[in-house]
Amino acid sequence: MTLWLTIIAAGLITFAIRLSFILLWGRVDIPLWLQRSLRFVPPAVLTAIIFPELFLPSGSLNLSLGNARLIAGILAGLVAWRTRNIILTILVGMGVLLLLQSI
């Protein structure tokens, strides 16, 4: 029961935080410097999630050619940079990862 209460409380808190920004949007003037800064939040969060998985797959730094996640991530990054196609990036990254893990 404690687990369910914790999950529900976390969900309600997250909902309240997001709702507060929606309700305040247009009523509160956000400084221009803060608006510009908020554009960097999604890439920073995504980087914080992805890079440890690529560079620290087993808890220690692994920059070798045996690191399938790193190679797949680099190739997916190149595809994303060249094509700007999200679906193709995901397909290439997952395909390369599956291929390297099966070898």
MARVEXLO-495133 format. One line per field, with one value per atom (N, C-alpha, C): residue number from 1; residue in one letter; atom name; z negated, y, x. Coordinates in pm, 1 decimal, always signed. Each point is the difference from the previous one (the first is absolute). Layout:
<rs>
voba	[NUM ...]
kemi	[A ...]
romi	[CA ...]
Z	[Z ...]
Y	[Y ...]
X	[X ...]
</rs>
This chain:
<rs>
voba	[1 1 1 2 2 2 3 3 3 4 4 4 5 5 5 6 6 6 7 7 7 8 8 8 9 9 9 10 10 10 11 11 11 12 12 12 13 13 13 14 14 14 15 15 15 16 16 16 17 17 17 18 18 18 19 19 19 20 20 20 21 21 21 22 22 22 23 23 23 24 24 24 25 25 25 26 26 26 27 27 27 28 28 28 29 29 29 30 30 30 31 31 31 32 32 32 33 33 33 34 34 34 35 35 35 36 36 36 37 37 37 38 38 38 39 39 39 40 40 40 41 41 41 42 42 42 43 43 43 44 44 44 45 45 45 46 46 46 47 47 47 48 48 48 49 49 49 50 50 50 51 51 51 52 52 52 53 53 53 54 54 54 55 55 55 56 56 56 57 57 57 58 58 58 59 59 59 60 60 60 61 61 61 62 62 62 63 63 63 64 64 64 65 65 65 66 66 66 67 67 67 68 68 68 69 69 69 70 70 70 71 71 71 72 72 72 73 73 73 74 74 74 75 75 75 76 76 76 77 77 77 78 78 78 79 79 79 80 80 80 81 81 81 82 82 82 83 83 83 84 84 84 85 85 85 86 86 86 87 87 87 88 88 88 89 89 89 90 90 90 91 91 91 92 92 92 93 93 93 94 94 94 95 95 95 96 96 96 97 97 97 98 98 98 99 99 99 100 100 100 101 101 101 102 102 102 103 103 103]
kemi	[M M M T T T L L L W W W L L L T T T I I I I I I A A A A A A G G G L L L I I I T T T F F F A A A I I I R R R L L L S S S F F F I I I L L L L L L W W W G G G R R R V V V D D D I I I P P P L L L W W W L L L Q Q Q R R R S S S L L L R R R F F F V V V P P P P P P A A A V V V L L L T T T A A A I I I I I I F F F P P P E E E L L L F F F L L L P P P S S S G G G S S S L L L N N N L L L S S S L L L G G G N N N A A A R R R L L L I I I A A A G G G I I I L L L A A A G G G L L L V V V A A A W W W R R R T T T R R R N N N I I I I I I L L L T T T I I I L L L V V V G G G M M M G G G V V V L L L L L L L L L L L L Q Q Q S S S I I I]
romi	[N CA C N CA C N CA C N CA C N CA C N CA C N CA C N CA C N CA C N CA C N CA C N CA C N CA C N CA C N CA C N CA C N CA C N CA C N CA C N CA C N CA C N CA C N CA C N CA C N CA C N CA C N CA C N CA C N CA C N CA C N CA C N CA C N CA C N CA C N CA C N CA C N CA C N CA C N CA C N CA C N CA C N CA C N CA C N CA C N CA C N CA C N CA C N CA C N CA C N CA C N CA C N CA C N CA C N CA C N CA C N CA C N CA C N CA C N CA C N CA C N CA C N CA C N CA C N CA C N CA C N CA C N CA C N CA C N CA C N CA C N CA C N CA C N CA C N CA C N CA C N CA C N CA C N CA C N CA C N CA C N CA C N CA C N CA C N CA C N CA C N CA C N CA C N CA C N CA C N CA C N CA C N CA C N CA C N CA C N CA C N CA C N CA C N CA C N CA C N CA C N CA C N CA C N CA C]
Z	[+0.0 +0.0 +0.0 -70.7 -4.9 +138.1 +78.5 +135.2 +84.3 -6.4 +77.3 -44.2 -128.1 -49.4 +45.3 +1.5 +46.2 +148.1 +79.9 +144.0 +25.6 -70.2 +17.5 -44.1 -111.4 -48.5 +99.7 +52.1 +98.0 +125.9 +43.1 +116.9 -22.7 -116.4 -31.1 -9.9 -60.5 -11.4 +138.3 +84.4 +136.3 +77.0 -12.7 +67.6 -49.2 -129.3 -56.7 +49.0 +7.8 +48.0 +144.4 +83.0 +141.0 +18.1 -75.8 +9.0 -43.1 -98.5 -46.4 +111.3 +80.8 +110.0 +107.7 +23.2 +100.6 -45.6 -126.4 -51.3 -9.3 -28.4 -14.9 +133.1 +106.3 +129.3 +50.2 +28.3 +45.9 -111.8 -123.0 -113.8 -65.1 +12.2 -58.8 +113.2 -3.0 +102.5 -37.8 +86.5 -21.9 +63.3 -73.8 +57.2 +125.2 +91.6 +126.1 -21.8 -95.9 -25.6 -45.9 -76.2 -46.0 +114.9 +87.9 +117.0 +87.8 +21.9 +80.8 -69.0 -131.3 -75.0 +1.4 -4.0 -3.2 +128.3 +109.7 +124.7 -11.1 -94.5 -13.9 -95.5 -64.6 -96.7 +67.3 +106.4 +61.1 +48.9 +72.2 +40.4 -118.7 -104.8 -117.6 -70.7 -12.0 -65.1 +84.2 +130.1 +88.9 -3.7 -2.2 -9.8 -132.1 -108.2 -131.4 -7.9 +78.9 +0.2 +91.9 +118.0 +101.6 -22.8 -33.1 -6.8 -99.9 -118.9 -89.3 +59.3 +73.9 +62.5 +110.8 +69.2 +107.8 -51.5 -93.4 -44.1 -122.6 -79.8 -123.2 -3.2 +100.4 +4.7 -116.5 -55.6 -111.8 -127.5 -4.2 -119.5 +6.1 +102.9 +15.9 +144.6 +18.0 +131.8 +100.2 +113.1 +103.2 +135.2 +53.6 +129.4 +107.7 -23.8 +93.2 +113.2 +102.6 +110.6 -42.2 -117.6 -52.2 -64.4 -12.6 -59.3 +109.9 +13.0 +106.2 -13.4 -122.0 -19.8 +49.4 -25.3 +43.4 +152.3 +65.6 +146.5 +59.6 -52.5 +49.2 -25.7 -114.3 -31.2 +91.3 +31.0 +91.0 +139.2 +48.6 +132.7 +1.8 -104.8 -7.1 -4.1 -72.4 -5.0 +136.0 +75.3 +135.1 +92.5 -11.5 +82.2 -37.7 -128.2 -44.5 +50.6 -5.4 +43.1 +149.7 +78.9 +144.9 +55.3 -59.5 +59.4 -75.3 -129.8 -85.3 -1.7 +20.8 +6.5 -126.3 -86.9 -128.5 +19.0 +86.2 +21.2 +54.7 +99.1 +57.4 -104.2 -82.8 -105.7 -97.3 -42.1 -92.9 +65.5 +123.9 +69.9 +17.6 +39.3 +17.4 -133.9 -102.3 -130.8 -56.3 +3.9 -52.8 +86.5 +132.8 +89.8 -21.6 -9.2 -23.4 -136.5 -100.8 -133.1 +0.0 +59.1 +6.5 +78.8 +110.6 +81.4 -79.1 -65.6 -76.5 -120.5 -62.9 -114.6 +41.2 +123.4 +45.2 +49.3 +26.6 +47.9 -115.5]
Y	[-120.4 +120.4 +126.1 -6.7 +115.9 +34.1 -103.2 +23.0 +73.7 -44.5 +64.8 +144.1 +24.4 +137.2 +89.2 -55.3 +76.3 +32.6 -97.0 +22.5 +104.4 -11.3 +96.5 +139.4 +10.5 +130.2 +61.6 -81.3 +51.2 +48.1 -73.6 +40.5 +130.5 +13.7 +123.5 +120.1 -19.3 +109.8 +41.0 -97.9 +30.4 +73.4 -47.1 +64.9 +144.0 +20.7 +134.3 +95.4 -49.1 +85.7 +40.3 -96.8 +30.8 +90.0 -25.4 +81.5 +144.2 +18.1 +135.3 +83.7 -60.6 +75.4 +31.9 -92.9 +23.8 +112.2 -2.2 +102.2 +137.3 +3.7 +127.6 +58.7 -82.9 +47.6 +111.6 +113.0 +114.7 +94.9 -47.9 +86.7 +55.3 -73.6 +40.9 +22.9 +113.7 +28.5 -67.5 -92.0 -70.4 +83.3 +27.7 +79.9 -66.4 +82.1 -49.8 -92.9 +30.9 -85.3 -139.2 -7.0 -129.1 -78.3 +68.9 -64.8 -60.8 +76.9 -51.7 -117.6 +5.9 -107.4 -128.2 +11.8 -117.5 -82.9 +60.2 -74.9 -107.3 +16.2 -95.9 -114.5 +4.6 -104.6 -135.7 -12.2 -132.7 -64.8 +72.6 -65.9 -38.9 +80.4 -32.0 -124.5 -11.8 -117.3 -124.7 +11.2 -113.5 -46.0 +94.1 -32.5 -69.2 +47.9 -61.3 -141.8 -30.7 -134.9 -92.5 +48.2 -85.1 -24.5 +102.3 -16.0 -104.6 -8.5 -108.3 -138.8 -17.4 -129.0 -31.8 +103.2 -22.2 -20.1 +82.6 -0.5 -86.8 -26.0 -77.5 -118.2 -89.1 -106.2 -97.8 -22.2 -94.4 +69.9 +129.6 +75.1 +59.0 -33.3 +58.0 +47.9 +97.1 +60.4 -105.5 -8.9 -97.4 +69.6 +32.4 +66.5 -93.7 -131.2 -97.5 -30.8 -68.9 -42.6 -111.7 -57.5 -101.9 +55.9 +131.1 +65.5 +21.9 -95.6 +5.4 +122.5 +38.1 +116.8 +128.3 +13.8 +119.9 +8.0 -110.3 -1.1 +29.1 -64.5 +24.8 +144.8 +53.4 +138.8 +98.7 -26.6 +88.0 -2.9 -120.2 -10.3 +65.0 -18.2 +64.3 +152.3 +47.8 +144.3 +56.2 -74.3 +43.8 +3.0 -101.7 -2.0 +117.4 +25.9 +112.5 +132.5 +14.0 +124.9 +21.6 -107.7 +13.5 +6.8 -77.6 -9.5 +78.0 +23.0 +64.2 -80.3 -131.6 -88.2 -86.8 +20.9 -70.0 -149.9 -37.3 -141.6 -73.0 +57.8 -61.9 -10.0 +101.3 -1.4 -115.0 -16.0 -108.1 -135.6 -15.1 -127.8 -36.4 +96.8 -27.6 -32.7 +78.8 -24.9 -135.7 -32.9 -128.9 -115.6 +19.4 -105.2 -31.6 +103.1 -19.5 -64.4 +44.5 -57.7 -148.1 -34.6 -141.2 -83.6 +54.2 -71.4 -23.5 +103.5 -13.1 -91.9 +1.3 -87.5 -146.1 -23.1 -138.2 -60.2 +83.2 -48.9 -53.0]
X	[+82.6 -82.6 +86.4 +112.4 +89.8 +53.3 +31.2 +49.8 -103.6 -124.7 -105.1 -23.1 +2.8 -16.3 +115.3 +120.7 +115.5 -12.7 -41.5 -17.3 -108.5 -111.3 -109.4 +43.2 +70.2 +47.3 +98.4 +92.2 +96.1 -71.7 -100.6 -77.6 -74.8 -60.3 -73.2 +93.2 +115.6 +97.2 +48.9 +31.6 +44.5 -109.2 -123.2 -112.2 -16.3 +9.6 -17.2 +108.8 +122.3 +108.9 -24.1 -36.5 -23.8 -122.0 -104.0 -119.9 +27.0 +85.9 +29.9 +62.1 +86.8 +59.0 -103.2 -91.8 -103.1 -93.0 -40.0 -91.3 +65.5 +129.4 +69.3 +46.3 +4.1 +47.2 -91.3 +54.1 -76.9 -37.7 -3.4 -32.0 +126.0 +106.6 +127.1 +98.6 +67.2 +99.8 +131.1 +42.6 +125.1 +110.7 +105.9 +108.9 +58.4 +45.5 +53.5 +119.3 +85.7 +116.8 -42.7 -110.9 -49.3 -62.8 -72.3 -58.6 +110.0 +107.8 +110.8 +67.4 +12.3 +64.8 -81.8 -131.6 -86.6 +7.1 +45.0 +15.2 +107.5 +92.6 +109.7 -32.5 -114.1 -35.0 -20.7 -80.7 -18.8 +129.5 +89.1 +124.4 +87.4 -0.4 +81.0 -52.0 -131.0 -58.5 +22.9 -19.9 +22.1 +145.7 +91.5 +141.8 +31.0 -58.3 +23.9 -54.2 -101.6 -55.8 +80.4 +35.8 +61.4 +148.7 +77.6 +145.2 +47.6 -56.8 +45.4 -24.4 -108.7 -27.6 +99.9 +47.5 +95.4 +142.0 +41.9 +139.4 +26.7 -102.8 +16.9 -96.6 +4.7 -100.4 +6.8 +116.9 +12.3 +44.5 -16.0 +37.1 +138.9 +77.9 +133.0 +15.2 +87.8 +19.1 +45.8 -70.1 +32.4 -3.6 +118.2 +10.2 +52.2 -7.8 +54.6 -98.2 +52.0 -86.0 -93.5 +20.5 -88.5 -125.6 -8.2 -116.5 -104.9 -90.4 -100.9 -89.6 -32.4 -87.6 +65.6 +129.0 +71.6 +4.6 +31.7 +6.3 -137.9 -103.4 -136.1 -40.6 +36.6 -32.9 +70.0 +126.0 +74.4 -62.2 -30.3 -62.2 -138.0 -78.6 -131.4 +15.6 +99.5 +25.4 +37.0 +81.2 +35.8 -120.8 -85.3 -122.1 -90.5 -13.9 -83.8 +55.1 +130.7 +63.6 -17.4 +15.9 -5.8 -142.8 -92.2 -133.7 -106.4 +19.7 -101.7 -130.5 +10.6 -115.9 +0.1 -96.8 -4.5 -21.0 -92.4 -30.2 +122.9 +65.5 +119.2 +111.4 +13.8 +101.3 -25.2 -123.6 -33.9 +22.7 -43.3 +16.4 +147.2 +80.7 +142.8 +64.4 -27.3 +59.0 -37.5 -127.6 -45.0 +48.0 -0.2 +47.4 +147.1 +81.1 +143.7 +22.3 -71.3 +15.4 -37.1 -111.0 -40.9 +99.8 +49.2 +98.8 +128.2 +49.6 +125.8 -16.6 -114.8 -20.5 -16.2 -44.5 -16.5 +131.3 +97.6 +131.2 +81.6]
</rs>
